[in-house]
Amino acid sequence: MLLDLTMPGLDGAEVLREIRAVNADVRVLLMSGYSEQDVLKRLKGQGRVAFLHKPFTQETLLPGFARCPRFRKPAGVQAGGNAGGGLI
């Protein structure tokens, strides 16, 4: 799934939490104009996603999907819970 961190009327971090609560195995490619370090701080504890800095081209978008990791919940953690990880 391609997800923008900043959308009109929506918070991409909250959308990501909702996605994880519904299906923890969805692969997410997060795009943002913010730095990867800033995004990592903002998403702390929401699992791993691939990151794509805006603006981007088709040539960088397509390989970004190949980097999307599967989210794996540690034993005992409910979907949407704090599962650690970060951005790769």
MITORKOL-791918 format. One record per residue: residue number from 0; x, y, z of N, C-alpha, C in turn. Coordinates in Angstrom, 3 decimals, decimal comma. Each point is the difference from the previous one (the first is absolute). Example, Ala and Ser with C-alpha at 12.3 -4.5 7.8 and 13.67 -1.06 7.14 Angstrom:
! MITORKOL-791918
{nr 0 n_xx 13,190 n_yy -5,690 n_zz 7,800 ca_xx -0,890 ca_yy 1,190 ca_zz 0,000 c_xx 0,900 c_yy 1,200 c_zz 0,000}
{nr 1 n_xx -0,350 n_yy 1,050 n_zz -0,720 ca_xx 0,820 ca_yy 1,190 ca_zz 0,060 c_xx -0,770 c_yy 1,090 c_zz 0,730}
END
This chain:
! MITORKOL-791918
{nr 0 n_xx 0,842 n_yy -1,158 n_zz 0,000 ca_xx -0,842 ca_yy 1,158 ca_zz 0,000 c_xx 0,896 c_yy 1,233 c_zz 0,000}
{nr 1 n_xx -0,333 n_yy 0,960 n_zz -0,823 ca_xx 0,707 ca_yy 1,274 ca_zz -0,035 c_xx -0,774 c_yy 0,967 c_zz 0,891}
{nr 2 n_xx 0,665 n_yy 0,565 n_zz 0,992 ca_xx -0,654 ca_yy 0,869 ca_zz 0,982 c_xx 0,800 c_yy 1,272 c_zz 0,182}
{nr 3 n_xx -0,677 n_yy 1,138 n_zz -0,108 ca_xx 0,639 ca_yy 1,291 ca_zz 0,247 c_xx -0,125 c_yy 0,311 c_zz 1,487}
{nr 4 n_xx 1,058 n_yy 0,512 n_zz 0,593 ca_xx -0,027 ca_yy 0,326 ca_zz 1,420 c_xx -0,895 c_yy 1,203 c_zz 0,285}
{nr 5 n_xx -0,019 n_yy 0,962 n_zz -0,919 ca_xx -0,772 ca_yy 1,218 ca_zz 0,208 c_xx -1,049 c_yy 0,127 c_zz -1,090}
{nr 6 n_xx -1,266 n_yy -0,055 n_zz 0,409 ca_xx -1,112 ca_yy 0,101 ca_zz -0,939 c_xx -1,007 c_yy 1,002 c_zz 0,556}
{nr 7 n_xx -0,734 n_yy 0,684 n_zz -0,866 ca_xx -1,006 ca_yy 0,942 ca_zz 0,485 c_xx -1,054 c_yy -0,710 c_zz 0,858}
{nr 8 n_xx -0,129 n_yy 0,423 n_zz 1,234 ca_xx -1,014 ca_yy -0,572 ca_zz 0,884 c_xx 0,341 c_yy -1,343 c_zz 0,599}
{nr 9 n_xx 1,141 n_yy -0,566 n_zz -0,356 ca_xx 0,388 ca_yy -1,311 ca_zz 0,516 c_xx 1,434 c_yy 0,035 c_zz 0,506}
{nr 10 n_xx 0,269 n_yy -0,799 n_zz 0,992 ca_xx 1,350 ca_yy -0,181 ca_zz 0,516 c_xx 0,471 c_yy -1,377 c_zz -0,446}
{nr 11 n_xx 1,041 n_yy -0,035 n_zz -0,836 ca_xx 0,496 ca_yy -1,271 ca_zz -0,521 c_xx 0,424 c_yy -0,972 c_zz 1,087}
{nr 12 n_xx 0,518 n_yy 0,518 n_zz 1,121 ca_xx 0,392 ca_yy -0,871 ca_zz 1,114 c_xx -1,229 c_yy -0,698 c_zz 0,586}
{nr 13 n_xx -1,102 n_yy 0,722 n_zz 0,123 ca_xx -1,236 ca_yy -0,594 ca_zz 0,513 c_xx -0,568 c_yy -1,007 c_zz -0,999}
{nr 14 n_xx 0,057 n_yy 0,330 n_zz -1,291 ca_xx -0,457 ca_yy -0,928 ca_zz -1,028 c_xx 0,819 c_yy -1,295 c_zz 0,073}
{nr 15 n_xx 1,306 n_yy 0,125 n_zz 0,189 ca_xx 0,854 ca_yy -1,179 ca_zz 0,112 c_xx -0,412 c_yy -0,861 c_zz 1,197}
{nr 16 n_xx -0,299 n_yy 0,624 n_zz 1,143 ca_xx -0,462 ca_yy -0,758 ca_zz 1,176 c_xx -1,287 c_yy -0,763 c_zz -0,322}
{nr 17 n_xx -0,916 n_yy 0,655 n_zz -0,698 ca_xx -1,269 ca_yy -0,654 ca_zz -0,356 c_xx 0,232 c_yy -1,154 c_zz -0,972}
{nr 18 n_xx 0,886 n_yy 0,198 n_zz -0,958 ca_xx 0,322 ca_yy -1,072 ca_zz -0,946 c_xx 0,560 c_yy -1,206 c_zz 0,747}
{nr 19 n_xx 0,940 n_yy 0,235 n_zz 0,907 ca_xx 0,609 ca_yy -1,093 ca_zz 0,773 c_xx -1,029 c_yy -0,718 c_zz 0,864}
{nr 20 n_xx -0,987 n_yy 0,743 n_zz 0,510 ca_xx -1,029 ca_yy -0,620 ca_zz 0,836 c_xx -0,895 c_yy -0,934 c_zz -0,818}
{nr 21 n_xx -0,225 n_yy 0,346 n_zz -1,258 ca_xx -0,853 ca_yy -0,814 ca_zz -0,865 c_xx 0,770 c_yy -1,160 c_zz -0,601}
{nr 22 n_xx 1,213 n_yy 0,271 n_zz -0,487 ca_xx 0,806 ca_yy -1,042 ca_zz -0,635 c_xx 1,475 c_yy 0,316 c_zz 0,225}
{nr 23 n_xx 0,594 n_yy -0,677 n_zz 0,949 ca_xx 1,382 ca_yy 0,274 ca_zz 0,390 c_xx 1,017 c_yy -0,395 c_zz -1,070}
{nr 24 n_xx -0,415 n_yy -0,774 n_zz -0,999 ca_xx 0,937 ca_yy -0,452 ca_zz -1,024 c_xx 0,040 c_yy 0,882 c_zz -1,241}
{nr 25 n_xx -0,757 n_yy 1,090 n_zz -0,017 ca_xx 0,021 ca_yy 0,893 ca_zz -1,159 c_xx 1,379 c_yy 0,645 c_zz -0,105}
{nr 26 n_xx 0,570 n_yy -0,064 n_zz -1,182 ca_xx 1,286 ca_yy 0,652 ca_zz -0,248 c_xx -0,261 c_yy 1,459 c_zz -0,336}
{nr 27 n_xx 0,755 n_yy 0,892 n_zz 0,634 ca_xx -0,240 ca_yy 1,430 ca_zz -0,157 c_xx 1,255 c_yy 0,697 c_zz -0,511}
{nr 28 n_xx -0,190 n_yy 0,799 n_zz -1,051 ca_xx 1,030 ca_yy 0,890 ca_zz -0,502 c_xx -0,464 c_yy 1,404 c_zz 0,368}
{nr 29 n_xx 0,675 n_yy 0,611 n_zz 0,950 ca_xx -0,385 ca_yy 1,304 ca_zz 0,516 c_xx 0,766 c_yy 1,086 c_zz -0,724}
{nr 30 n_xx -0,721 n_yy 1,003 n_zz -0,495 ca_xx 0,666 ca_yy 1,110 ca_zz -0,676 c_xx -0,188 c_yy 1,263 c_zz 0,821}
{nr 31 n_xx 1,030 n_yy 0,845 n_zz -0,033 ca_xx -0,053 ca_yy 1,250 ca_zz 0,741 c_xx 1,063 c_yy 0,957 c_zz -0,508}
{nr 32 n_xx -0,273 n_yy 1,280 n_zz 0,151 ca_xx 0,991 ca_yy 1,025 ca_zz -0,286 c_xx 0,905 c_yy 0,252 c_zz 1,188}
{nr 33 n_xx -0,383 n_yy -0,536 n_zz 1,176 ca_xx 0,834 ca_yy 0,114 ca_zz 1,195 c_xx 1,182 c_yy -0,954 c_zz -0,118}
{nr 34 n_xx 1,020 n_yy 0,235 n_zz 0,802 ca_xx 1,160 ca_yy -0,890 ca_zz -0,028 c_xx -0,374 c_yy -1,364 c_zz 0,578}
{nr 35 n_xx 0,746 n_yy -0,996 n_zz -0,398 ca_xx -0,254 ca_yy -1,357 ca_zz 0,502 c_xx 0,151 c_yy -0,051 c_zz 1,515}
{nr 36 n_xx 0,963 n_yy 0,731 n_zz 0,554 ca_xx 0,196 ca_yy 0,019 ca_zz 1,457 c_xx -1,204 c_yy 0,603 c_zz 0,710}
{nr 37 n_xx -0,563 n_yy 1,096 n_zz -0,541 ca_xx -1,187 ca_yy 0,612 ca_zz 0,600 c_xx -1,186 c_yy -0,958 c_zz -0,034}
{nr 38 n_xx -0,156 n_yy -0,694 n_zz -1,113 ca_xx -1,099 ca_yy -0,946 ca_zz -0,140 c_xx 0,183 c_yy -1,171 c_zz 0,960}
{nr 39 n_xx 1,219 n_yy -0,479 n_zz 0,142 ca_xx 0,284 ca_yy -1,100 ca_zz 0,923 c_xx -0,419 c_yy 0,370 c_zz 1,415}
{nr 40 n_xx 0,311 n_yy 1,209 n_zz 0,431 ca_xx -0,404 ca_yy 0,452 ca_zz 1,339 c_xx -1,514 c_yy 0,049 c_zz 0,127}
{nr 41 n_xx -0,657 n_yy 0,473 n_zz -1,025 ca_xx -1,454 ca_yy 0,139 ca_zz 0,030 c_xx -0,717 c_yy -1,348 c_zz 0,037}
{nr 42 n_xx 0,587 n_yy -1,005 n_zz -0,624 ca_xx -0,642 ca_yy -1,314 ca_zz -0,095 c_xx 0,554 c_yy -1,020 c_zz 0,990}
{nr 43 n_xx 0,749 n_yy 0,446 n_zz 0,967 ca_xx 0,618 ca_yy -0,924 ca_zz 0,953 c_xx -1,046 c_yy -0,965 c_zz 0,564}
{nr 44 n_xx 0,318 n_yy -1,284 n_zz -0,081 ca_xx -0,870 ca_yy -1,029 ca_zz 0,546 c_xx -1,106 c_yy -0,474 c_zz -0,925}
{nr 45 n_xx -0,006 n_yy 0,446 n_zz -1,248 ca_xx -1,076 ca_yy -0,393 ca_zz -0,913 c_xx 0,418 c_yy -1,067 c_zz -0,994}
{nr 46 n_xx 1,145 n_yy -0,581 n_zz 0,211 ca_xx 0,432 ca_yy -1,044 ca_zz -0,915 c_xx 0,816 c_yy 0,561 c_zz -1,145}
{nr 47 n_xx 0,488 n_yy -0,892 n_zz -0,808 ca_xx 0,905 ca_yy 0,380 ca_zz -1,085 c_xx -0,768 c_yy 0,311 c_zz -1,270}
{nr 48 n_xx 0,462 n_yy 1,024 n_zz -0,690 ca_xx -0,520 ca_yy 0,357 ca_zz -1,317 c_xx 1,179 c_yy 0,395 c_zz -0,866}
{nr 49 n_xx -0,186 n_yy -0,061 n_zz -1,305 ca_xx 1,007 ca_yy 0,546 ca_zz -0,905 c_xx -0,287 c_yy 1,486 c_zz -0,148}
{nr 50 n_xx 1,034 n_yy 0,792 n_zz -0,221 ca_xx -0,135 ca_yy 1,452 ca_zz -0,068 c_xx 0,414 c_yy 0,504 c_zz -1,373}
{nr 51 n_xx -0,758 n_yy 0,962 n_zz -0,508 ca_xx 0,294 ca_yy 0,625 ca_zz -1,281 c_xx -0,116 c_yy 1,506 c_zz 0,185}
{nr 52 n_xx 1,100 n_yy 0,700 n_zz -0,233 ca_xx 0,011 ca_yy 1,452 ca_zz 0,190 c_xx -0,603 c_yy 0,695 c_zz -1,220}
{nr 53 n_xx -0,892 n_yy 0,969 n_zz 0,251 ca_xx -0,604 ca_yy 0,786 ca_zz -1,084 c_xx 0,875 c_yy 1,211 c_zz -0,292}
{nr 54 n_xx 0,046 n_yy 0,459 n_zz -1,219 ca_xx -0,653 ca_yy -0,582 ca_zz -1,178 c_xx 0,780 c_yy -1,214 c_zz -0,497}
{nr 55 n_xx -0,677 n_yy -0,868 n_zz -0,704 ca_xx 0,642 ca_yy -1,190 ca_zz -0,541 c_xx -0,438 c_yy -0,190 c_zz -1,444}
{nr 56 n_xx 0,669 n_yy -0,905 n_zz -0,674 ca_xx -0,314 ca_yy -0,313 ca_zz -1,393 c_xx -0,520 c_yy -1,428 c_zz -0,086}
{nr 57 n_xx -0,509 n_yy -0,357 n_zz -1,148 ca_xx -0,452 ca_yy -1,372 ca_zz -0,213 c_xx 1,156 c_yy -0,975 c_zz 0,188}
{nr 58 n_xx 1,192 n_yy 0,423 n_zz -0,385 ca_xx 1,169 ca_yy -0,872 ca_zz 0,125 c_xx 0,348 c_yy -0,293 c_zz 1,464}
{nr 59 n_xx -0,329 n_yy 0,897 n_zz 0,927 ca_xx 0,268 ca_yy -0,263 ca_zz 1,417 c_xx -1,223 c_yy -0,576 c_zz 0,710}
{nr 60 n_xx -1,196 n_yy 0,236 n_zz -0,552 ca_xx -1,220 ca_yy -0,535 ca_zz 0,609 c_xx -0,059 c_yy -1,523 c_zz -0,102}
{nr 61 n_xx 0,215 n_yy -0,521 n_zz -1,177 ca_xx -0,143 ca_yy -1,445 ca_zz -0,203 c_xx 0,942 c_yy -0,828 c_zz 0,868}
{nr 62 n_xx 1,303 n_yy 0,342 n_zz 0,095 ca_xx 0,870 ca_yy -0,764 ca_zz 0,895 c_xx -0,388 c_yy 0,163 c_zz 1,474}
{nr 63 n_xx -0,663 n_yy 1,106 n_zz 0,330 ca_xx -0,437 ca_yy 0,204 ca_zz 1,383 c_xx -0,941 c_yy -1,091 c_zz 0,465}
{nr 64 n_xx -0,867 n_yy -0,460 n_zz -0,888 ca_xx -0,931 ca_yy -1,066 ca_zz 0,372 c_xx 0,738 c_yy -1,307 c_zz 0,294}
{nr 65 n_xx 1,101 n_yy -0,237 n_zz -0,676 ca_xx 0,779 ca_yy -1,216 ca_zz 0,248 c_xx 0,625 c_yy 0,019 c_zz 1,391}
{nr 66 n_xx 0,185 n_yy 1,192 n_zz 0,575 ca_xx 0,612 ca_yy 0,127 ca_zz 1,341 c_xx -1,016 c_yy -0,097 c_zz 1,130}
{nr 67 n_xx -1,284 n_yy -0,115 n_zz -0,327 ca_xx -1,033 ca_yy -0,021 ca_zz 1,042 c_xx 0,088 c_yy -1,284 c_zz 0,822}
{nr 68 n_xx 0,344 n_yy 0,137 n_zz 1,274 ca_xx 0,091 ca_yy -1,195 ca_zz 0,846 c_xx -1,372 c_yy -0,424 c_zz 0,496}
{nr 69 n_xx -0,121 n_yy -1,244 n_zz 0,340 ca_xx -1,207 ca_yy -0,471 ca_zz 0,687 c_xx 0,135 c_yy 0,379 c_zz 1,461}
{nr 70 n_xx -1,112 n_yy 0,382 n_zz 0,589 ca_xx -0,038 ca_yy 0,347 ca_zz 1,418 c_xx -0,244 c_yy -1,281 c_zz 0,781}
{nr 71 n_xx 0,807 n_yy -0,241 n_zz 0,976 ca_xx -0,166 ca_yy -1,189 ca_zz 0,841 c_xx -0,186 c_yy 0,424 c_zz 1,440}
{nr 72 n_xx -1,094 n_yy -0,440 n_zz 0,595 ca_xx -0,275 ca_yy 0,313 ca_zz 1,395 c_xx 0,788 c_yy -0,949 c_zz 0,893}
{nr 73 n_xx 0,689 n_yy 0,527 n_zz 1,020 ca_xx 0,616 ca_yy -0,876 ca_zz 0,986 c_xx -1,089 c_yy -0,751 c_zz 0,765}
{nr 74 n_xx 0,329 n_yy -1,154 n_zz 0,518 ca_xx -0,963 ca_yy -0,779 ca_zz 0,769 c_xx -0,556 c_yy 0,849 c_zz 1,133}
{nr 75 n_xx -1,310 n_yy -0,059 n_zz 0,176 ca_xx -0,641 ca_yy 0,715 ca_zz 1,095 c_xx -0,384 c_yy 1,436 c_zz -0,315}
{nr 76 n_xx 0,317 n_yy 0,493 n_zz -1,186 ca_xx -0,358 ca_yy 1,370 ca_zz -0,361 c_xx -1,200 c_yy -0,043 c_zz -0,920}
{nr 77 n_xx -1,044 n_yy 0,742 n_zz 0,345 ca_xx -1,204 ca_yy 0,072 ca_zz -0,817 c_xx 0,253 c_yy 0,870 c_zz -1,217}
{nr 78 n_xx -0,762 n_yy -0,209 n_zz -1,059 ca_xx 0,089 ca_yy 0,845 ca_zz -1,186 c_xx -0,211 c_yy 1,436 c_zz 0,409}
{nr 79 n_xx 0,818 n_yy 0,895 n_zz -0,544 ca_xx -0,092 ca_yy 1,405 ca_zz 0,332 c_xx 0,772 c_yy 0,365 c_zz 1,245}
{nr 80 n_xx 0,590 n_yy -0,989 n_zz 0,677 ca_xx 0,758 ca_yy 0,256 ca_zz 1,213 c_xx 1,417 c_yy 0,454 c_zz -0,316}
{nr 81 n_xx 0,775 n_yy 0,243 n_zz 1,006 ca_xx 1,371 ca_yy 0,443 ca_zz -0,175 c_xx 0,860 c_yy -1,203 c_zz -0,361}
{nr 82 n_xx 0,396 n_yy -0,067 n_zz -1,259 ca_xx 0,763 ca_yy -1,158 ca_zz -0,456 c_xx 1,445 c_yy 0,358 c_zz -0,318}
{nr 83 n_xx 0,422 n_yy 1,200 n_zz 0,350 ca_xx 1,382 ca_yy 0,392 ca_zz -0,240 c_xx 0,281 c_yy 0,176 c_zz -1,474}
{nr 84 n_xx 1,228 n_yy -0,215 n_zz -0,391 ca_xx 0,349 ca_yy 0,131 ca_zz -1,397 c_xx 0,347 c_yy 1,413 c_zz -0,358}
{nr 85 n_xx -0,125 n_yy 0,323 n_zz -1,238 ca_xx 0,327 ca_yy 1,325 ca_zz -0,493 c_xx -0,126 c_yy 0,025 c_zz -1,496}
{nr 86 n_xx 0,574 n_yy 0,969 n_zz -0,601 ca_xx -0,035 ca_yy 0,101 ca_zz -1,444 c_xx 1,255 c_yy -0,602 c_zz -0,586}
{nr 87 n_xx -0,152 n_yy -0,692 n_zz -1,107 ca_xx 1,175 ca_yy -0,486 ca_zz -0,708 c_xx -0,035 c_yy 0,531 c_zz -1,401}
END
